[in-house]
Amino acid sequence: VTDPEPRRLLAADRLPSLGDRQPRHGRPWVAVNMACSADGRATVGDTSGGLGNATDRRLFAELRAQVDCVLVGTGTLATERYGSIVRDPAVREERERAGRSPQPMCCVVTRTGRVPLDIPLFGDPEQEIELFSGAAVPLHGVRARVDITRAEQPGFGAALRDLHTRRGVRTVLCEGGPRVLGALVADGLLDELFLTFSPLLVGAEGMKNVIEAPGARGPVPLSLLRVFESDGAVFLRYAVGDAG
Ligand SMILES: NC(=O)c1ccc[n+]([C@@H]2O[C@H](COP(=O)([O-])OP(=O)(O)OC[C@H]3O[C@@H](n4cnc5c(N)ncnc54)[C@H](OP(=O)(O)O)[C@@H]3O)[C@@H](O)[C@H]2O)c1
């Protein structure tokens, strides 16, 4: 049975832009971009690669190109083996023409200091990384420009406020993973959510859901801003909180 109606409503002609998002509450604007299966799982096997299609990859790159900073969890850094945030020289040049750094800085918060320093991200001398850590992180062999802020109990709220006041960061894109998303939601630090539903059922007991939030404070309302479809994947864009 095919119902043409949804396809008429949904169009993937233009990918969403972040426009001129402004800092709020003394911290940068925070958007999250994540993908999940139709049953809400965050990975296929160990990584999220099996959830994305070409449009998802374009959205991922276009959002990165527009922000000052990418926030990512240590679990995701390790599993997805992160490299430099923006690799395309044309995008780097375009950012510079717009008065930005060639690529967004990266922000990592760790309470234990366990950071996967062997991933390509830490080998790029042009990559700036702001690390908020509860323990010493020995940076031997790291070529990226890493700035460590030590705190007894590092948290995302304090890290975001510091990025804004000390580094002038206005917009942050969080790319997960599920535990970081859970913490941002629990701490009321999320402004916008890009959520892609991949046309797959993953099932599999014990697999991570797209949000893992042991400390969540109850339902958080979302306001739908946009929805589009591409190759059977549904892309949702929400503002966090009640409309208006
Ligand atoms: N589908 C998607 O869009 C998507 C996106 C990203 C990742 N993923 C997948 O998700 C998996 C990784 O996610 P994950 O949830 O294990 O790890 P994660 O969210 O990437 O990182 C979790 C780590 O963040 C640190 N952290 C700092 N403050 C925290 C706080 N307040 N609450 C919780 N954690 C805090 C913790 O390290 P410390 O203990 O050192 O503090 C913790 O181990 C991978 O399999 C990856 O492929 C999927």
The ligand as an SDF file (V2000), in Angstrom:
LIG
                    3D

 48 52  0  0  0  0  0  0  0  0999 V2000
   23.0100    7.5010   16.5620 N   0  0  0  0  0  0  0  0  0  0  0  0
   23.7300    8.5560   16.7790 C   0  0  0  0  0  0  0  0  0  0  0  0
   23.4230    9.6510   16.2760 O   0  0  0  0  0  0  0  0  0  0  0  0
   24.9390    8.4590   17.6590 C   0  0  0  0  0  0  0  0  0  0  0  0
   25.6300    9.6300   17.9660 C   0  0  0  0  0  0  0  0  0  0  0  0
   26.7420    9.5250   18.7990 C   0  0  0  0  0  0  0  0  0  0  0  0
   27.1320    8.2960   19.2840 C   0  0  0  0  0  0  0  0  0  0  0  0
   26.4260    7.1890   18.9600 N   0  0  0  0  0  0  0  0  0  0  0  0
   26.8500    5.8850   19.5140 C   0  0  0  0  0  0  0  0  0  0  0  0
   26.7140    5.9530   20.9290 O   0  0  0  0  0  0  0  0  0  0  0  0
   27.7570    5.2130   21.5460 C   0  0  0  0  0  0  0  0  0  0  0  0
   28.5190    6.0990   22.5070 C   0  0  0  0  0  0  0  0  0  0  0  0
   27.6250    6.7280   23.3750 O   0  0  0  0  0  0  0  0  0  0  0  0
   27.7680    6.6680   24.9500 P   0  0  0  0  0  0  0  0  0  0  0  0
   26.4700    7.0630   25.5180 O   0  0  0  0  0  0  0  0  0  0  0  0
   28.3720    5.3660   25.3350 O   0  0  0  0  0  0  0  0  0  0  0  0
   28.9110    7.7220   25.2240 O   0  0  0  0  0  0  0  0  0  0  0  0
   28.9460    9.3110   25.0490 P   0  0  0  0  0  0  0  0  0  0  0  0
   27.5950    9.8860   25.3770 O   0  0  0  0  0  0  0  0  0  0  0  0
   29.5670    9.6480   23.7590 O   0  0  0  0  0  0  0  0  0  0  0  0
   29.9960    9.6990   26.1580 O   0  0  0  0  0  0  0  0  0  0  0  0
   29.7280    9.3590   27.5080 C   0  0  0  0  0  0  0  0  0  0  0  0
   30.8660    9.8650   28.3500 C   0  0  0  0  0  0  0  0  0  0  0  0
   30.7280   11.2600   28.5550 O   0  0  0  0  0  0  0  0  0  0  0  0
   31.3380   11.5850   29.7870 C   0  0  0  0  0  0  0  0  0  0  0  0
   30.4920   12.4670   30.5940 N   0  0  0  0  0  0  0  0  0  0  0  0
   30.8800   13.6520   31.1220 C   0  0  0  0  0  0  0  0  0  0  0  0
   29.9010   14.1900   31.8350 N   0  0  0  0  0  0  0  0  0  0  0  0
   28.8710   13.3350   31.8020 C   0  0  0  0  0  0  0  0  0  0  0  0
   27.5870   13.3430   32.3970 C   0  0  0  0  0  0  0  0  0  0  0  0
   27.1580   14.3540   33.1450 N   0  0  0  0  0  0  0  0  0  0  0  0
   26.7720   12.3000   32.1530 N   0  0  0  0  0  0  0  0  0  0  0  0
   27.1850   11.2770   31.3920 C   0  0  0  0  0  0  0  0  0  0  0  0
   28.4070   11.2030   30.7990 N   0  0  0  0  0  0  0  0  0  0  0  0
   29.2340   12.2390   31.0200 C   0  0  0  0  0  0  0  0  0  0  0  0
   31.5100   10.2680   30.5580 C   0  0  0  0  0  0  0  0  0  0  0  0
   32.9050   10.0520   30.6920 O   0  0  0  0  0  0  0  0  0  0  0  0
   33.5210   10.2030   32.1750 P   0  0  0  0  0  0  0  0  0  0  0  0
   33.0020    9.0150   32.9290 O   0  0  0  0  0  0  0  0  0  0  0  0
   34.9740   10.2440   31.9530 O   0  0  0  0  0  0  0  0  0  0  0  0
   32.9570   11.4690   32.7460 O   0  0  0  0  0  0  0  0  0  0  0  0
   30.8670    9.2280   29.7060 C   0  0  0  0  0  0  0  0  0  0  0  0
   31.5640    8.0190   29.6920 O   0  0  0  0  0  0  0  0  0  0  0  0
   28.6330    4.6970   20.4470 C   0  0  0  0  0  0  0  0  0  0  0  0
   28.2660    3.3580   20.1910 O   0  0  0  0  0  0  0  0  0  0  0  0
   28.2900    5.5700   19.2570 C   0  0  0  0  0  0  0  0  0  0  0  0
   28.4780    4.8960   18.0600 O   0  0  0  0  0  0  0  0  0  0  0  0
   25.3430    7.2310   18.1710 C   0  0  0  0  0  0  0  0  0  0  0  0
  1  2  1  0
  2  3  2  0
  2  4  1  0
  4  5  1  0
  4 48  2  0
  5  6  2  0
  6  7  1  0
  7  8  2  0
  8  9  1  0
  8 48  1  0
  9 10  1  0
  9 46  1  0
 10 11  1  0
 11 12  1  0
 11 44  1  0
 12 13  1  0
 13 14  1  0
 14 15  2  0
 14 16  1  0
 14 17  1  0
 17 18  1  0
 18 19  2  0
 18 20  1  0
 18 21  1  0
 21 22  1  0
 22 23  1  0
 23 24  1  0
 23 42  1  0
 24 25  1  0
 25 26  1  0
 25 36  1  0
 26 27  1  0
 26 35  1  0
 27 28  2  0
 28 29  1  0
 29 30  1  0
 29 35  2  0
 30 31  1  0
 30 32  2  0
 32 33  1  0
 33 34  2  0
 34 35  1  0
 36 37  1  0
 36 42  1  0
 37 38  1  0
 38 39  2  0
 38 40  1  0
 38 41  1  0
 42 43  1  0
 44 45  1  0
 44 46  1  0
 46 47  1  0
M  CHG  2   8   1  16  -1
M  END
$$$$
